[in-house]
């Protein structure tokens, strides 16, 4: 794997608070981790999703309310966009990972 890239099963092993975080997916789990890490002190948290709605199983008014609350907390959203490439950054180390993400959409 790429240092600094986690899924919902491995994120608990992460140590420290990064300056920036990108979360793939605007479902319940993605939004939960985005807000947790924002509250823990990550300066810039961005949620990216291929679809145009957050938590699509909810009513539209609840989707918008959820997104509004998270924006107020400082979480940013990029919707209708998918990940094209995720790679290790040129100065990345295991102790100080740097991840480069290319988005498509």
Phi, psi and omega in degrees: 000175180263125177303134180094356177251124183229159170244183185293343178271335185253350184298332180296337180281350181293136179247136178089174181242117178286163176285324182229149177213136173246130180249125178270116177110129181253033173274188184302312183293315179300315180293323179299310180294322178301313181289320178302310183290328175297315179294331179283350175119005175296126185294317186230111177243124180235130176259129178243133179218145180289336181264175184263000183230147171275158181027071188298345179282350180271160173300148184304320181295324177288324176301312181294321178296317179298313180296320180295317179297317181292322176298320179298328177281351177105005178280133179258157181231138169234108184255169181057037185218139176240161178285129175266318183207141173231124183216161178289135179288160186295334180252016183290140171230168178297325181281329180228076184292146174229125182241131176256127182240128174254125180259152178233136175142000000 
